[in-house]
Each structure stands twice: as structure tokens, then as C-alpha cells.
């Protein structure tokens, strides 16, 4: 057997081994990438929990992630002792409705907050926030779309 034949024979033995190792290396790399992504997600979650705990300790409204953006959490009325747990703008809306002494329209709350009520669409975010307060038990939404305080 010549040297060239020995080399060709050895190459024939090593080529399948090299293919198997390359495949195994690709699988290992893919798993390592998945672990790196999972680690980043867990770090973010731990950071959010720590921030939320720090905010609760400081008496601040809790922030949560929605769609990758931090937003203030509006708690249910039954979860907290008083309105101080609400974010500032929600507390202000609640005060305006309480001060009205009866059913109040969204545009009245908007005017009190300094929102340009004559511009179409400016009141929709406010309507959403008032509806959220109603859904969480802080306000009562009447059939005609006005809001009152809960007794």
C-alpha cells in the first residue's frame, strides 16, 4: 500500500468524524445562544422585581413591563388601603371626580386637567384611564358614559 493510499484511507476515516463533530458543535452553539437569551430575560425580570420592591418600599406606584415599555400599575381598590397607591395622574383624576359631587363627563375632567377638549381624539386616552379606574373599583361608570365616585 502506497503512502497516497494510506493518506486517502485515513482521510476517508476522518471526514465522517469531522462532519459529526461540526454538527455537534453547531448544536452546542445553538444551545449556548438559547441560554444567553434566557439569562438576559431572567436578569431583566430580577431587575424589574427589585425595582418594584424598591418602589413599594418607597410608597411609589409599581411599574411593570408591557410590550417592553415600563408602565405604571393601577391597583384594584380592594388591594390597597387608599388612593395614595395610585400613580399621580390617576389620583388627580379621582380628586376631580370626587370634587364634582356627582356624575362628571370625560371632557369636564379633561378641561380641569388642562387638556384641549375641542381637539378630536385628545380625550380618548383620558377616557381609557377613567375607564381603567372604574374597572379597578375606584370609580363607577354610568350607562351614559359619565363617571362618579364609589361609595
C-alpha positions as CSV (number, residue, x, y, z in Angstrom):
1,X,0.0,0.0,0.0
2,X,1.4,3.3,-1.0
3,X,1.6,6.4,1.1
4,X,-1.1,8.1,-1.0
5,X,-3.4,5.2,-0.4
6,X,-2.8,5.4,3.3
7,X,-3.5,9.1,3.3
8,X,-6.7,8.7,1.3
9,X,-7.8,5.9,3.6
10,X,-7.2,8.0,6.7
11,X,-9.0,10.9,5.2
12,X,-12.0,8.6,4.5
13,X,-12.0,7.7,8.2
14,X,-11.7,11.3,9.4
15,X,-14.2,13.0,7.0
16,X,-17.3,11.5,8.7
17,X,-15.9,12.2,12.1
18,X,-15.3,15.9,11.1
19,X,-18.9,16.1,9.9
20,X,-20.3,14.6,13.1
21,X,-18.2,17.0,15.2
22,X,-19.2,20.0,13.2
23,X,-22.9,19.1,13.6
24,X,-22.4,18.6,17.4
25,X,-20.6,21.9,17.6
26,X,-23.5,23.7,15.8
27,X,-25.9,22.1,18.3
28,X,-23.8,23.2,21.2
29,X,-23.5,26.8,19.8
30,X,-27.3,27.0,19.4
31,X,-27.9,25.8,22.9
32,X,-25.4,28.3,24.3
33,X,-27.2,31.1,22.4
34,X,-30.6,30.0,23.9
35,X,-29.0,30.0,27.4
36,X,-27.6,33.5,26.8
37,X,-31.1,34.8,25.8
38,X,-32.7,33.1,28.8
39,X,-30.1,34.6,31.1
40,X,-30.8,38.1,29.7
41,X,-34.6,37.6,30.2
42,X,-34.1,36.4,33.8
43,X,-31.8,39.3,34.6
44,X,-34.4,41.8,33.3
45,X,-37.1,40.1,35.4
46,X,-35.0,40.2,38.5
47,X,-34.2,43.9,37.9
48,X,-37.9,44.6,37.5
49,X,-38.8,42.8,40.7
50,X,-36.1,44.6,42.6
51,X,-37.3,48.0,41.2
52,X,-40.9,47.1,42.0
53,X,-40.0,46.1,45.6
54,X,-38.0,49.3,46.0
55,X,-40.9,51.3,44.7
56,X,-43.3,49.6,47.1
57,X,-41.0,50.2,49.9
58,X,-40.8,53.9,49.0
59,X,-44.6,54.1,48.6
60,X,-44.4,54.7,44.9
61,X,-46.7,53.1,42.3
62,X,-45.5,49.9,41.0
63,X,-44.0,49.8,37.4
64,X,-44.4,46.8,35.2
65,X,-43.3,45.9,31.7
66,X,-45.8,45.9,28.9
67,X,-44.6,45.4,25.4
68,X,-41.1,46.1,26.6
69,X,-42.1,49.5,28.0
70,X,-42.3,50.4,31.7
71,X,-45.9,51.4,32.6
72,X,-47.4,52.3,36.0
73,X,-49.6,49.7,37.6
74,X,-53.1,50.8,38.7
75,X,-54.0,48.5,41.6
76,X,-57.6,47.3,42.3
77,X,-59.2,49.3,45.1
78,X,-59.5,46.1,47.2
79,X,-55.7,45.6,47.0
80,X,-54.6,48.8,48.7
81,X,-55.6,50.9,51.7
82,X,-56.2,54.2,50.0
83,X,-55.7,56.2,46.8
84,X,-52.1,57.0,47.6
85,X,-51.1,53.8,45.9
86,X,-52.3,55.2,42.6
87,X,-50.0,56.9,40.1
88,X,-50.2,60.7,40.4
89,X,-52.3,61.4,37.3
90,X,-54.8,58.8,38.4
91,X,-55.0,60.3,41.9
92,X,-55.7,63.7,40.3
93,X,-58.5,62.3,38.1
94,X,-60.0,60.7,41.1
95,X,-59.9,64.0,43.0
96,X,-61.6,65.8,40.1
97,X,-64.4,63.3,40.0
98,X,-64.8,63.5,43.8
99,X,-64.9,67.3,43.8
100,X,-67.6,67.3,41.1
101,X,-70.0,65.9,43.7
102,X,-72.0,64.0,41.0
103,X,-71.6,62.4,37.6
104,X,-68.9,64.0,35.5
105,X,-68.2,63.8,31.8
106,X,-64.8,63.0,30.4
107,X,-64.5,66.4,28.8
108,X,-65.1,68.1,32.2
109,X,-62.2,66.1,33.7
110,X,-60.1,66.9,30.7
111,X,-60.8,70.6,31.0
112,X,-59.8,70.5,34.6
113,X,-56.6,68.8,33.7
114,X,-55.8,71.4,31.0
115,X,-56.4,69.1,28.0
116,X,-57.6,70.8,24.8
117,X,-61.1,69.2,24.8
118,X,-62.1,70.7,21.5
119,X,-59.5,68.7,19.6
120,X,-60.9,65.4,18.4
121,X,-59.1,62.4,20.0
122,X,-57.4,64.3,22.8
123,X,-59.9,62.9,25.3
124,X,-59.6,59.2,24.3
125,X,-56.5,58.4,26.4
126,X,-58.2,60.2,29.4
127,X,-61.4,58.1,28.8
128,X,-59.3,55.0,28.9
129,X,-57.7,56.0,32.2
130,X,-61.1,56.8,33.7
131,X,-62.4,53.5,32.5
132,X,-59.4,51.7,34.0
133,X,-60.2,53.4,37.3
134,X,-63.8,52.3,37.0
135,X,-62.7,48.7,36.1
136,X,-60.4,48.6,39.2
137,X,-63.2,49.8,41.5
138,X,-62.1,53.4,42.1
139,X,-64.9,55.0,40.1
140,X,-68.3,54.0,38.8
141,X,-69.0,54.4,35.1
142,X,-72.7,55.1,34.3
143,X,-74.6,54.0,31.2
144,X,-74.4,57.5,29.7
145,X,-70.6,57.5,29.9
146,X,-70.2,59.7,32.9
147,X,-68.2,58.8,36.0
148,X,-68.9,59.1,39.7
149,X,-67.1,58.0,42.8
150,X,-67.8,54.7,44.5
151,X,-69.4,54.9,47.9
